[in-house]
Amino acid sequence: MERTTIKVAGESGMGLLSSGHIISRALKHLGFYMTVDREYPSLIKGGSSNVQIEFGIKQVRSLSTKVDIVVALDRHGLLEHISSIKRNGILIHGYERHNFIPELKKLAKKHGVRVFYLPARQIAKSLGGTSVMVNMVLLGFLWRVLGLDAKNLKQEVSRQFKSKPALLNIDLKCIDAGYKASDLNKISQLKLKKNKKVSKTILLDGTDSISLGAIHAGLRNYYMYPMSPASGILTYIAKTSHETGIMVKQAEDEITAVQMTIGSMHAGSRSMLATSGGGYDLMTESISLAGMTETPLVIIIGQRPGPATGLATWTCQSDLNLAIHSSHGDFPRAVIACSDQKSSFELIQHAFNIAETYQIPVIVLTEKEILEKYSTVEPFKQNTIPIKRGIVTKKSDLEKLTPKDRFAITKSGISKRWIPGTSKAYFYANGDEHNIDGKITEDAKSVSDMMEKRMRKETTLKNNLPDPIIHGVKKNADISFVGWGSSKTVMLDVIDELKEKSVKINYLHYDYVWPIKEKPAIKFFQNNKNIYLIENNFTGQFGKHIEAITGKKFKSKMLKYNGRSFHFDEVIAYIKKRIKSKR
């Protein structure tokens, strides 16, 4: 698989994000597949940030640790990322005082990096621009290095800054100046392979995907107290609310947000909220209330590393146990984990159906990496997931209801649910333990019957959930992995890459992580002998659940817990080391 990787590095506020958008959209229109992600500190301005674009003529789902080209917009970006460049790679920069950095030449020689300097600030100012326009000069030079026509780049710049025509004119001049830089005579252009036919893909991130999925599912109310990395969902749904008619409310705190969601769902209006781990902590008492009253509830957790504030702008998979075990008392719940844009769009729709059908809380786990990573994907198929409300709506059925139907003891654990006011039958939605009509009880047998009734929903749900999916060879792999969440994207890339080298790999992926369907995992262990866990947290949370439920043990666990996602080349190196030792 041929991949080219570009990293644009500098301070927050130097136009990194807009540079990344311009590059990625221009490459997309040329027919490349790509993945784009950014790293940034929890600062509005300053600090060390970067945007990485990895692209090729085949599907690219993950990023690599080593890059082909770094475009450095400041001194820090110059020095911090030179070690990440591949041997014989390229560093492009416009830092004027580079001659006073003796370690730059040493690092370039050590890593085999070719360094190219343009007086970008001087060029930008000579054309009537500002220091911020350094990025336009360097992007022009980058485009020539890539061997691409500047016309395509300039079209994307025009699209990005069309509302500022005076500045746009200077931006375009800066691109021309960088593109025609004389230094190019010292370097041969990269010869990129291109697709003969431009694929009809869309470029979007997980935030847009999960928001679109919720809108598609019939969302009517959205509540949230902003908390990264989930705040983008609030922005998207609010921005489009004049088209969708969705009521959006930024609550004063997380407790208010979850209770407003429960109230709206109780009234029959599809609602949800999103937060991160720290915000979810504050909601757990209310989630327990939803469990007792059997009120549907959908909550998205955008995972970031903890404990406490942790790494507020980085990624992880460490809130699984929080989602499974949070809240006091025993009650059924479902935990679903997104892995990419397509799953984000689809799984949030299933989450609503599960919540309303089984009348339980559903926690949808996503990650900073998934929410903020852009990828080229096939356009989503619409209207393929029917909306299932699980509500009694037929007039003749509503007329037959009695208060005892609401929490009636059933074999499945699911009782009839109707919107208050649509039937003469009333019931108590009681946070205390109650009888089948919702009236409070402390009778031992009644308490036992109601607890068993509610918990039977977990068994019913588990029996109806889709099985996890095996990617790669079905059995007898040279090496196997089990995982969830964003681990899928890197594993799919690795499987495709090593398949060409005759390495047999498979990966068992769980979208529905609770309740766990253990039979597929047991069969996977029976059919493969060299099985590893891949998980982005310190303790291997999902792996421990798998081992406890199946009685099987992983050969080892590939864990990561530094706030970074799994990278394509590091997983390949991990596999090659273990395949070599095995053979």
N, C-alpha and C positions, 0 to 999 in steps of 0.2 A: 504494500500500500504506500503510494507516494504522497507525502504530506509536506507542506511548507508552513513554517511557523514564524510569525512576526510578533514582536512585542514593542509597544510604545510605552515609554516610561518617563515619569516626571512627577511634579507635585500635583496634588489635587488643586483644581482651579486653572490648570494650564491647557485645558481643552482636550484632555485625554479621552474622555467619553465620546465627545463629538468626533474626534479623530478615528476612534474605533468604529463608530457607526458609519462614517464615510467610507473607510477602507472595506468593511465587511459588506456593505450594500453594493459598492462598486464591484467587488469580487463576485458577489451573488449574481449580478446582472451579466457577468461574463460566463456564468455556468458552473462556478465552483460550489462544492459543498463545504461547509465550514462549521466550526464551533468558536464562539467568542465569549471570553469571561474576563472579569477584572478583579484586581486586588487593590484594596484601599484601606487606609486607617479610619478610625471613627472621628475624623476631623472634617469640617466643612472646607477648609483650605489649608494647604501645606501637607507635610508628611510625604511618604514615598508611596506612589500609586503606579499601577501599570494596567494596560489592556493587552490581552494576548489573543491573536487571531490565528487559528490553525485551519488550513484549507487544502483541498485536493480535488481530484476528479471522481473520487469515490466518497461514500458517506463518511464524515468525520464527526464523531460523537464526544470525544474527550480531548484533553490537552496533554502536551508533553512537558517534561522538565527542561529539556534542551531546545533551543530555538535557532532558527537560521539567521534572522536579522533582528537587531535591536535598534529602535529609533529612540535616542535619549534626548529629552527636552531640557534637562538640567544636569548639574554636576553629579547629584546623588544618583540619578538614573544611569548616568554614565558608568559609575564605579560599581554600583550594586548589582547590575545585571550582566556585566561583561563575562562573568564566570558561567552564566547560563547559556552562552552562545556556543554552538557546535564548532568543532575545529574547522577552520577555513570559512567560518561564518563571517557576518558583516556587522559592524557597529557604525551607525550613522548618527552624528551629533552636530550641535551648533554651539557648544560651550566655548566661549572665546578665550578663556584662560587655561585651555587644556595643556599648553606647553609648560605650565607650572605644576602639573600633576605627574611627577616622575613615575608613580606606581601604575599610571595608565599604560605606558609603553611596556612595562614589565608584565602586567596582566595580559595585555594583548599578545605578547610573545609567548607567554606561558600557555595560553589557551588557543593559540593559533588563530587569532581573530584579526581580520582586516578592518582597519579604522579609517573612516572617511569623515572629514570635517567640512562643514559649510558655514560661512559667516552669516548664519540665518537671521540673526537679529538685525544686523546691519542691512541685509538685503530687504527685510520686511520694512524697516524704517525708511529706507531710500525710496520705497514705493508708496510711501504715505501711510504705512501700517503701524501697528504697535508690537510690543514684545510678545504678546500672545500669538501673533501670526507666525511666529517661528515654526509652529507645527505645520502650517501650510507649505512653507518653503521645504521643510524636510520631507513632507509627504510627496511633493513633486519629485524630489530626488529619489525617494523610495520607489515611486512608480516607474521611473526610468530604469532603476536597478532590476525591477521585476520584469522589464521588457514589455510593459503594457502601454497602450495608447493613453496619453493624458486626457483625451476627450472624455473617456468614461469617468475618470476621477473628477474632472471639472463638472460633469453633469450632477454628480452626487453632492459636491460642494454647493452647487447652485440650488439644489433641492433643500439642503440643510439650512442655508442662510438667505433664502429667497425673500424673507421679510425685512432684510437689511441690505438693500441694493447698493448703497454707497460702500459699505464694508465688503460686500460680496465682490465688487469689482477689484478691490485691492487683493482679496484672497486669491482670486483667479490669476492675478499678475504674480503673486508670490509662488503659486504652483508652477507657472511657466518658468520663473527664474530658477526654481529648484530643479525642475525637469531638465533644463538646459545647462546645468552646472558643468564646468569644464572638467571637474574631477572625475567625471564619468569615463574619461579616456583611460583611466588607470584600472578600470574594472570591466570584466566581461559581464554582460547581462545574464540574469538567471533565465534558463529555458524551461518555462513552465509548460507542463502538458495541459491541454485544454480539452474539454468535452466538445465533440463536434456539434452536438445538439444541446442547447441550453435547457436544463431541466426546469419544470414548473414547480419550484419550491417556494415556501414562505420562510422568512427569517423572523423568529420571535423567541421570547424567553418564556420561562415557566410562569412568571407573574401574569403575563397576558393570557397564557394558555389556561391556567386554572380559573382566571376571571371569566374568560369566554365560556369555559365549561359550566361554571355556576350560572351564568346568564342563560345558557342553553338549557339548563335544568329547570328553569322557571323561577330563579331567585327573585324575591319581591322586596326583601329588606336586608340591608347589610350594616352590621354594627362593628365598631372597632375602636380600641384605644391604640394609637400608632406605636409600633415597635418593630424595628428592623429585625430580619429582612422581609417581614410580611407587609410593611407599610405600602409597598407598591400596589398591592391588591386594592387597598382603599383608594389610592390615586386613580387607578384604572376604572374601577366601578363608579366612582364619583364623576369622573370625566365623561363617562358614557351614559350617565343616569338620565340625561335629558332625552336620550334616544330609547332607553330601555324602560323608563318609568320606575326604576328601582329606587326605593327610599333609602338614603344613606345617612347614617348617624355616627358622628365621632363622639363617643361617650367620654365622660369625665374620668373614667377609670375602667379597668378590666372587669371588675365585679359587675358594674352597671351594664357593660356590653354583653356579658354572658346572660344576665338575667333578662335583658330586653330580648335577646334571641330566644330564650326559653318561652317568654311570654308570647312572642309572635308565633312561634311554632305551635304552642298550645292553642292559639286562636286559629290555626290552620293556614298561616301565611309562611311560605318557604323562606327561611332566613338562615344566615350563618354569620360567623365572625372568624377573624384570623388574628394570630398573635405569635409570639415566640415563647420559649420555655419559661422565662421569668414572668411573663404576663399570664401564661396558663396556670402557673402555681397559684395565682390569686383566684382562679376560677373554680378550684377543685370542689369546694363545698357546694357550689351551685350545680356542678356536674352530677354530684351525688343526688341532689334534688331531682334532676331530670331522670336519673336512674330509678328513683323511688316512684315518681309520678308517671313513669313510662312515657315521658314526653320526648319526641324526636329532637335531636340536637346535632348540629354539624359544626365542628371546630377545626380550623386549620392551624397547625403549628409549623412555623418556619424555623427550622432548627439552626442554631448557632452555638458555638462552644460555650459551656459554663465550666464550673459553677459560678453563681452570682452574675455580674455583668459579663465576665469572661472575655471572649473576643467578639465584640458586638457586630463586626462587619465581616466575619469569616464563617467557615462552613463546618458541618459535622453531622453525625448520625447518632447523637448521644441522648436523645429524648425519648427513645423507645420505651424504656422502663417507666418513665414518667407517664406516658400515654396509657400504658397497660395497667399500671398499679395505682394511679392517682385517685384521690377521693376516698372517703371513709365508707366502710361497709362493702358487702359483696353485691354486685349487680352486673348484668351483661353489658358488653360494649364491643364495638368493632374498631380496629385500628388498621388503616389503609395507608400505604406508602407510595407516593409518586416517585417516578424514576427519571422522567424526561418530559418533553413538551406534550407528546401524544398522550401519555398516561395521565398527565396533569389535567388535560382537557376531558378525558373519559372518566377517570376515577372519581372526580368530584361529583359527576353526575350519578355514578353508582352509589356514592356516599349518601346522597339525599334519598335515593330509593331505599337503601338499607335502613337508614334512620327512621323513615316513615313506615316502612313495612313492618319492621321489628320493634319500633317504638323504643329506641335506645340511643344513647350518645354514640356518635361516630367521630373519631379523631383522625384527621387526614394529616399525615406527616409529609412535609416537604423539607427542602434544605436551601440554605443560601445559594449553594452552587446551582441547584435546579431553578430557583426563582429568578436568578440574575444572569444565568448563562444563556446566550443566544445561540441557536443552531438552525441550520436549514433543514426543514422537514417537509414531508408531503402535506398538501392541504388536508385539513381535518374533514372527515366524513360527518356530515350533519344529519340529525334526525334518525340516528341508528340506535339510540338508547332511549326506549320509551320511558316516560315519566310514570312512576308508580307511587301514588300517594298513600295507599293503605287506609283510606278514609271511607266510611260509609256515606254515600251520597245519594243513592236511589231513594226517592220519596217513600215508596212502599216499605223499604227496609228501615228507614228512619222512624216511621210510624210504629214499627214493631219493637223498637228498642226500649229497654228498661234500665234503670240505674245500675242494676247488677251485671249488665253486659260489659261495662267499661273495664273492669278488672277480673272478668270471669276466669275461673280455673279451666285451662285448656291443655290438651296434649302437647301442642306446639309451644305453649307459653304466650302466644299472641292472642290478645283479646280485641274486641271491636273498639274502634276509635271513631269518634265523630266530632265535628266542629261545634263547640258550644253555641247553642241557640238555633241549630238546624233541626233539633228534635226536642220534643217535650220532655224527654228523659234527661234528667240532670244527674251529675255525679260530683264527688269531691275529689279535687286534685290535691291530695294530702301528702305533706312531707313526713308525717308520722306514719308508722305502719298502720295498715288499714285492711278492711274487708273488701269484698268484691265490688261494693258500691262506693268505696273510698272513705267510708266512715272509720274513725280511729278504733283500733283494737290492740289489746295486749294479751289476748287469749293465746295460749301456747300453740294449739293446733292450727288456729287461723294464721298465726305468724309463720309457722313452718310451711303451711300450704302456699302462702303468698310468696315466700322466699323461693320455694322449689318451682313455683309457677314462673316467676321472673327468670330464674336461672335456666329453665328449659329452653328459653329463647336462644341462649348461646349455642346449645347443641343443634337446634333447628337451623340457626344461621350457619354454623360450621359445616353442616351437611350440604348446604346450598351454595357455599362459596366456590368460586373457580379454583382449580388446582394451580399450584405454582408451575411455572414454565421452564422446561429445560432448553437452553440455548447451546448450540454446538452439537457434538455427537451425542447420541442417546445413551450409550453405555460404553464401558471398557475404555474410558479416556486415559490418556497418559497422566493427566492431572485434572482435577475437578475443583469447582468452587461453589459455595452457597452464599447468597447475599440478598440484599434488599436495597431499596432506594437508589441513589445515584451510582451505586456500584455497577449497575447494569450497563451503563453507557460505556464505561471503560472496558468492561469484560467483552462486550460485543465487538469493540474495535480490536481487542487482543485476539479474540477467536478468529476474526477475519484475517488478521495479519499472520498468525502462526499456522493457520490452515494451509497457507501457501508454502510453508516450510515443513509440511507433513507432521505437524504436532497436533495430536488429537486432544482437544480441550472441551469440557462442557461446564455449564454454569446453571445451577438451579436458582431461579429468581422468584421471590415472594413479593407480590403486590399486596396481598391480604395477609398482614403479619400477626393479626390477632382477631379471633382465635386461630391458632396454628393448625393447619392440616398436616398431621404428622405422617400419614401413610405414604404420600409421595416422597417425603424425605427419607423414610426407612427404605423404600425401594431404591432410591438414588444411592444410598450407602451400600446396598446389596449389589448393585450393578457397577459400582466404581470403587476402587480400593485406595486411591490417593487423593483424599478430599480435604480441602482447606476452606476456612472461613475468610471472607473479605468484608471488612466492616470498618466504618470511619468513627470509631470511639475507642477508648482505652481498655475497656473490660470485655469487649465482644458480647454485647448485651443479647443480640439475637442468637448468636452462637450458643450461649448458655441455655436459652430456652429450647433450642433445637436438641442439644445434648440431653437436657433433662426430660424432654417429652419422648424422644426416640430411644434413649439409652445408648446412642452411638457417640463416638468421639471423633473430633476432627484431628487429622494428622498434625496440623498446626494452624495458626491464625495470622492472617495478614491484616494488621490493625494500623490505623493512622489516627493521630489525635493532636495534630499541631495546627488545626484550623484550615489546612489545605486539602484539596480533593485528591483522589487517587489519580496518578498520571499514567498515561499510556506506556511510556518507556520504562517506568519503574516497575509496573506490573509484569511487563515482558521480561525484565531482568530478574525479577523474583521467580518467575516460572522457569526460565532457562537454568538458573542455579539449582533448582530442585529437580528438574528433569535430568540434568547432568549427573547429580549425585545419585539419583535413582538408577540410572543406567550404568 
